[in-house]
Amino acid sequence: MVVLVGLLAGTVLLAWQLRQVRGALTEFAAGNYSTRLPRSGLLAITVNGLGDRLVELHDFQRSFVADASHQLRNPLVALQLRLENLEPHVVPEGHGKMESALREANRMSLILNALMTMARGEGRVDARQPVDIAAVLEDRMASWRPIAAVAGVDLLIKPCTGLWATALPAAVDQILDVFIDNALRVSPVGSTIVLFAESSLHQVRLFCRDEGPGMNPADAARACERYWRGTQRRDTNGAGLGLSIAAGLARASDGWLALNPAPGGGTDAVLVLRTAQSIVDDREV
């Protein structure tokens, strides 16, 4: 009887410890790395050590993004000033291209600010702004269409007026740039990349659909990891950071990314964000 009671007590204790471990790992998966197990012992020490390591890696990543953004800011400001100083010397036929270059430089400045905001952990509701999705799609298509034409790929958008989402400033622009850049890398000559958006009651979904070879499930699951290059990539350019940064900007904007098989082949790169109205509803509650 004593042995039976001891075994029962040990089983109850083990089940309780496993529940604690599962709870801690669930918190880690959700991004809460401060959770720790209260008891001593090898299991608690191991889980708590994992939490400490996750905090260390998270802080390193934030510091890297903040430092890189800060170091890029001064050269970018110098570039903007030089472009502005060149403007009086540009022939009339080149004014359109000069204005386009200035717009891109200003957009890069907004992107750096968004990265620094993300690194500081300020991806809160008060840091997000309403975004006109149709305007962003038109702007990015205008910037990328000449590049796509050189690659022999057509870039199209479907009309989607009246869609407003919330995100960090310039975050949607940068995420779409990553989507389009990746799509161009895998799109065969003569194919088409389509940008479009859909909405539901509380969400806006932006799509970048290519006609490339598609991704296997293993690559799609790991594509947003830092430095992940994939097993199907044919090119050797890039550092494997684009989708990782895009995923971070999406999370800081209270959204997420998905890479799904496109109908008929290819890949649907999807950005999901909250609608601007859903943020207003939350604030009024």
Solvent accessible surface area in square Angstrom, and as a share of the most:
residue,aa,sasa,rsa
1,M,175,0.78
2,V,128,0.73
3,V,112,0.64
4,L,112,0.56
5,V,86,0.49
6,G,43,0.42
7,L,117,0.58
8,L,115,0.57
9,A,58,0.45
10,G,38,0.36
11,T,84,0.49
12,V,89,0.51
13,L,78,0.39
14,L,96,0.48
15,A,39,0.30
16,W,91,0.32
17,Q,46,0.21
18,L,96,0.48
19,R,132,0.48
20,Q,44,0.20
21,V,18,0.11
22,R,163,0.60
23,G,35,0.34
24,A,2,0.01
25,L,79,0.39
26,T,82,0.48
27,E,65,0.29
28,F,13,0.06
29,A,92,0.71
30,A,86,0.67
31,G,43,0.41
32,N,62,0.32
33,Y,52,0.20
34,S,86,0.55
35,T,35,0.20
36,R,83,0.30
37,L,17,0.09
38,P,102,0.64
39,R,110,0.40
40,S,102,0.65
41,G,36,0.35
42,L,147,0.73
43,L,78,0.39
44,A,7,0.05
45,I,113,0.57
46,T,83,0.48
47,V,10,0.06
48,N,33,0.17
49,G,35,0.34
50,L,78,0.39
51,G,0,0.00
52,D,80,0.41
53,R,119,0.44
54,L,46,0.23
55,V,52,0.30
56,E,100,0.45
57,L,82,0.41
58,H,75,0.33
59,D,68,0.35
60,F,126,0.53
61,Q,57,0.25
62,R,85,0.31
63,S,57,0.37
64,F,92,0.38
65,V,16,0.09
66,A,24,0.19
67,D,88,0.46
68,A,37,0.29
69,S,2,0.01
70,H,93,0.42
71,Q,125,0.55
72,L,101,0.50
73,R,89,0.32
74,N,106,0.54
75,P,79,0.50
76,L,12,0.06
77,V,71,0.41
78,A,42,0.32
79,L,84,0.42
80,Q,27,0.12
81,L,98,0.49
82,R,168,0.61
83,L,27,0.14
84,E,87,0.39
85,N,103,0.53
86,L,93,0.46
87,E,62,0.28
88,P,108,0.68
89,H,147,0.66
90,V,37,0.21
91,V,94,0.54
92,P,102,0.64
93,E,147,0.66
94,G,16,0.15
95,H,76,0.34
96,G,49,0.47
97,K,166,0.70
98,M,18,0.08
99,E,86,0.38
100,S,42,0.27
101,A,40,0.31
102,L,26,0.13
103,R,138,0.50
104,E,49,0.22
105,A,3,0.02
106,N,77,0.39
107,R,32,0.12
108,M,92,0.41
109,S,35,0.23
110,L,87,0.43
111,I,20,0.10
112,L,14,0.07
113,N,59,0.30
114,A,1,0.01
115,L,19,0.09
116,M,23,0.10
117,T,20,0.12
118,M,30,0.13
119,A,6,0.05
120,R,119,0.43
121,G,26,0.25
122,E,76,0.34
123,G,11,0.10
124,R,147,0.54
125,V,54,0.31
126,D,120,0.62
127,A,26,0.20
128,R,32,0.12
129,Q,96,0.42
130,P,87,0.55
131,V,21,0.12
132,D,47,0.24
133,I,0,0.00
134,A,19,0.15
135,A,52,0.40
136,V,16,0.09
137,L,0,0.00
138,E,91,0.41
139,D,55,0.29
140,R,2,0.01
141,M,23,0.10
142,A,69,0.53
143,S,37,0.24
144,W,35,0.12
145,R,98,0.36
146,P,83,0.52
147,I,93,0.47
148,A,0,0.00
149,A,68,0.53
150,V,137,0.79
151,A,46,0.36
152,G,30,0.29
153,V,7,0.04
154,D,70,0.36
155,L,1,0.01
156,L,75,0.37
157,I,38,0.19
158,K,100,0.42
159,P,130,0.81
160,C,17,0.10
161,T,120,0.70
162,G,64,0.62
163,L,28,0.14
164,W,121,0.43
165,A,0,0.00
166,T,6,0.04
167,A,1,0.00
168,L,0,0.00
169,P,39,0.24
170,A,14,0.11
171,A,0,0.00
172,V,2,0.01
173,D,22,0.11
174,Q,26,0.12
175,I,1,0.01
176,L,0,0.00
177,D,19,0.10
178,V,20,0.11
179,F,3,0.01
180,I,0,0.00
181,D,45,0.23
182,N,47,0.24
183,A,4,0.03
184,L,23,0.12
185,R,83,0.30
186,V,44,0.25
187,S,14,0.09
188,P,65,0.41
189,V,126,0.73
190,G,68,0.65
191,S,8,0.05
192,T,30,0.18
193,I,0,0.00
194,V,29,0.17
195,L,0,0.00
196,F,14,0.06
197,A,12,0.10
198,E,78,0.35
199,S,54,0.35
200,S,58,0.37
201,L,147,0.73
202,H,94,0.42
203,Q,58,0.26
204,V,1,0.01
205,R,62,0.23
206,L,0,0.00
207,F,25,0.10
208,C,1,0.01
209,R,62,0.23
210,D,8,0.04
211,E,91,0.41
212,G,11,0.11
213,P,91,0.57
214,G,15,0.14
215,M,71,0.32
216,N,49,0.25
217,P,117,0.74
218,A,67,0.52
219,D,5,0.03
220,A,28,0.22
221,A,87,0.67
222,R,107,0.39
223,A,10,0.08
224,C,47,0.28
225,E,76,0.34
226,R,68,0.25
227,Y,123,0.47
228,W,58,0.21
229,R,79,0.29
230,G,26,0.25
231,T,105,0.61
232,Q,83,0.37
233,R,83,0.30
234,R,172,0.63
235,D,38,0.20
236,T,122,0.71
237,N,98,0.50
238,G,47,0.46
239,A,60,0.47
240,G,14,0.14
241,L,40,0.20
242,G,33,0.32
243,L,23,0.11
244,S,10,0.06
245,I,49,0.25
246,A,0,0.00
247,A,7,0.06
248,G,8,0.08
249,L,0,0.00
250,A,0,0.00
251,R,150,0.55
252,A,14,0.11
253,S,0,0.00
254,D,56,0.29
255,G,7,0.07
256,W,127,0.45
257,L,24,0.12
258,A,30,0.23
259,L,27,0.13
260,N,69,0.35
261,P,117,0.74
262,A,7,0.05
263,P,100,0.63
264,G,94,0.90
265,G,43,0.41
266,G,5,0.04
267,T,14,0.08
268,D,9,0.04
269,A,10,0.07
270,V,6,0.04
271,L,0,0.00
272,V,7,0.04
273,L,2,0.01
274,R,62,0.23
275,T,13,0.08
276,A,19,0.15
277,Q,107,0.48
278,S,3,0.02
279,I,8,0.04
280,V,63,0.36
281,D,53,0.27
282,D,72,0.37
283,R,148,0.54
284,E,132,0.59
285,V,159,0.91
